């Protein structure tokens, strides 16, 4: 819900940084993989009960996630880059609830499982819509620079990172954050199912 507004605010800064990386010969795929490594470091830190360090790695990982797209648009966007970007994003999103479950299984495992199930719903509805939109030649007006049809919702990347930040800042309430965000994800799934029912039902 907030991704488009946040991207509009951050794009000038990201564009400047991406220009410097491009001038140094850094490729977009390298930045994407760096983001994955930072996200993995965040998960390890959280699993080792260092959530504030984990939050710092999360912030760095998401910075890389914003830079790779800007860098790709400055050079040559590729299907491989778009594939890596969305696939590694979903792996990162799954790793954080899993890390909290590992940090305190007794308190967090069930809530993490519920949140991961919700992530499966939001991710599968997002990707299924993108595949069928591509088949029909539909274009996203909200996110025209994306490498595929980007269907928004109540819980997009910005909201997910905000939730992860709350989990890291107040980890003793992880279960409450997880259940609450899973409920918001359920609303997103519902709106995406409705969108798919209406749009793909039309000839």
C-alpha positions as CSV (number, residue, x, y, z in Angstrom):
1,X,0.0,0.0,0.0
2,X,2.9,2.4,0.8
3,X,5.5,1.1,-1.7
4,X,4.7,3.5,-4.5
5,X,4.8,6.6,-2.2
6,X,8.0,5.5,-0.5
7,X,9.7,4.7,-3.9
8,X,8.8,8.2,-5.1
9,X,10.6,9.7,-2.1
10,X,13.6,7.5,-2.2
11,X,14.2,7.3,-6.0
12,X,16.3,10.4,-6.3
13,X,18.7,9.2,-3.6
14,X,18.7,5.6,-5.0
15,X,19.3,6.9,-8.6
16,X,22.3,9.0,-7.5
17,X,23.8,6.0,-5.7
18,X,23.1,3.7,-8.6
19,X,24.8,6.1,-11.0
20,X,28.0,5.9,-8.9
21,X,27.8,2.1,-8.8
22,X,27.3,1.9,-12.6
23,X,30.3,4.2,-13.1
24,X,32.4,1.8,-10.9
25,X,31.3,-1.1,-13.1
26,X,29.1,-2.8,-10.5
27,X,26.3,-4.9,-12.0
28,X,22.7,-5.1,-10.8
29,X,22.8,-8.8,-10.2
30,X,25.8,-8.4,-7.9
31,X,23.8,-5.9,-5.8
32,X,20.9,-8.3,-5.7
33,X,23.1,-11.1,-4.4
34,X,24.7,-8.7,-1.9
35,X,21.2,-7.9,-0.7
36,X,20.6,-11.7,-0.2
37,X,23.8,-12.0,1.8
38,X,22.8,-9.1,4.0
39,X,19.3,-10.6,4.5
40,X,20.9,-13.9,5.5
41,X,23.1,-12.1,8.0
42,X,19.9,-10.5,9.4
43,X,18.3,-13.9,9.9
44,X,21.4,-15.3,11.6
45,X,21.7,-12.3,13.9
46,X,18.0,-12.6,14.9
47,X,18.3,-16.4,15.4
48,X,21.3,-15.7,17.7
49,X,19.1,-13.3,19.7
50,X,20.7,-10.1,18.4
51,X,17.6,-8.5,16.9
52,X,19.0,-4.9,16.8
53,X,21.9,-6.1,14.8
54,X,19.5,-8.0,12.7
55,X,17.5,-4.8,12.1
56,X,20.6,-3.1,10.8
57,X,21.3,-5.9,8.4
58,X,17.6,-5.8,7.3
59,X,17.9,-2.1,6.5
60,X,21.1,-2.7,4.5
61,X,19.5,-5.5,2.6
62,X,16.5,-3.4,1.6
63,X,18.8,-0.6,0.5
64,X,20.4,-3.1,-1.8
65,X,17.0,-4.2,-3.0
66,X,16.2,-0.7,-4.0
67,X,19.5,-0.1,-5.6
68,X,19.5,-3.1,-7.9
69,X,16.4,-2.0,-9.7
70,X,17.7,1.5,-10.3
71,X,21.0,0.1,-11.4
72,X,19.3,-2.3,-13.9
73,X,17.3,0.6,-15.4
74,X,20.5,2.6,-15.9
75,X,22.2,-0.3,-17.7
76,X,20.1,-3.1,-19.2
77,X,17.2,-4.7,-17.4
78,X,17.2,-8.5,-17.9
79,X,14.7,-11.3,-17.3
80,X,17.4,-13.0,-15.1
81,X,17.6,-9.9,-12.9
82,X,13.8,-9.7,-12.5
83,X,13.7,-13.4,-11.7
84,X,16.5,-13.1,-9.1
85,X,15.0,-10.0,-7.5
86,X,11.5,-11.4,-6.8
87,X,12.7,-14.9,-5.9
88,X,15.4,-13.7,-3.4
89,X,12.9,-11.1,-2.0
90,X,10.5,-13.9,-1.0
91,X,13.4,-16.0,0.5
92,X,14.4,-13.0,2.6
93,X,10.8,-12.4,3.8
94,X,10.5,-16.0,4.8
95,X,13.8,-16.1,6.6
96,X,12.9,-13.4,9.3
97,X,9.9,-15.2,10.9
98,X,11.9,-18.4,10.7
99,X,14.8,-16.7,12.5
100,X,12.5,-15.5,15.4
101,X,11.2,-19.1,15.7
102,X,14.7,-20.4,16.0
103,X,15.5,-17.7,18.6
104,X,12.7,-18.8,20.9
105,X,10.8,-21.8,19.6
106,X,8.5,-22.1,22.6
107,X,7.2,-18.5,22.4
108,X,7.5,-17.9,18.7
109,X,7.2,-21.0,16.6
110,X,3.4,-21.2,16.2
111,X,3.1,-17.4,15.4
112,X,6.0,-17.7,12.9
113,X,4.2,-20.7,11.2
114,X,1.0,-18.7,10.9
115,X,2.9,-15.7,9.4
116,X,4.8,-17.9,7.0
117,X,1.5,-19.5,5.9
118,X,0.1,-16.0,5.3
119,X,3.3,-15.1,3.3
120,X,2.6,-18.2,1.1
121,X,-0.8,-16.8,0.4
122,X,0.3,-13.3,-0.5
123,X,3.3,-14.5,-2.5
124,X,1.4,-17.1,-4.5
125,X,-1.5,-14.7,-5.3
126,X,1.0,-12.1,-6.3
127,X,3.0,-14.4,-8.7
128,X,-0.1,-16.2,-10.1
129,X,-1.6,-12.8,-11.0
130,X,1.6,-11.7,-12.6
131,X,1.8,-14.8,-14.8
132,X,-1.7,-14.5,-16.1
133,X,-1.4,-10.8,-16.5
134,X,1.6,-11.3,-18.7
135,X,-0.3,-13.9,-20.7
136,X,-3.1,-11.3,-21.4
137,X,-0.6,-8.5,-22.1
138,X,-1.8,-6.4,-19.1
139,X,0.5,-3.6,-17.9
140,X,0.8,-2.3,-14.4
141,X,0.1,1.5,-14.3
142,X,1.0,1.7,-10.7
143,X,4.5,0.2,-11.1
144,X,5.4,0.6,-14.8
145,X,9.2,0.2,-14.2
146,X,8.8,-3.3,-12.7
147,X,9.9,-6.3,-14.8
148,X,6.5,-8.0,-14.4
149,X,2.9,-7.0,-13.4
150,X,3.2,-5.8,-9.9
151,X,-0.2,-6.2,-8.1
152,X,-0.3,-4.1,-5.0
153,X,-2.1,-4.7,-1.8
154,X,-2.5,-3.8,1.9
155,X,0.7,-5.6,2.8
156,X,3.5,-4.8,0.4
157,X,7.2,-4.6,1.0
158,X,7.2,-1.3,3.0
159,X,4.6,-2.7,5.5
160,X,6.5,-5.9,5.8
161,X,9.7,-4.2,6.7
162,X,7.9,-2.0,9.2
163,X,6.6,-5.1,10.8
164,X,10.0,-6.7,10.9
165,X,11.4,-3.5,12.5
166,X,8.8,-3.7,15.3
167,X,9.7,-7.4,15.8
168,X,13.4,-6.5,16.2
169,X,12.7,-3.5,18.4
170,X,10.3,-5.3,20.7
171,X,11.1,-9.0,20.2
172,X,9.2,-10.1,23.3
173,X,6.0,-9.3,21.5
174,X,6.9,-11.1,18.3
175,X,3.8,-13.3,18.5
176,X,1.5,-10.3,18.6
177,X,3.2,-8.6,15.6
178,X,3.1,-11.9,13.7
179,X,-0.5,-12.7,14.3
180,X,-1.5,-9.1,13.5
181,X,0.4,-8.9,10.3
182,X,-0.9,-12.3,9.2
183,X,-4.4,-10.9,9.6
184,X,-3.5,-8.0,7.3
185,X,-2.0,-10.5,4.9
186,X,-5.3,-12.3,4.9
187,X,-7.0,-9.1,3.8
188,X,-4.4,-8.7,1.0
189,X,-5.0,-12.2,-0.2
190,X,-8.8,-11.6,-0.2
191,X,-8.4,-8.4,-2.4
192,X,-6.1,-10.2,-4.8
193,X,-8.4,-13.1,-5.2
194,X,-11.2,-10.7,-5.9
195,X,-9.1,-8.9,-8.4
196,X,-8.1,-12.1,-10.2
197,X,-11.8,-13.3,-10.1
198,X,-13.0,-10.1,-11.8
199,X,-10.1,-9.4,-14.2
200,X,-9.5,-12.9,-15.4
201,X,-13.2,-13.7,-15.6
202,X,-13.6,-11.1,-18.3
203,X,-13.1,-12.2,-21.9
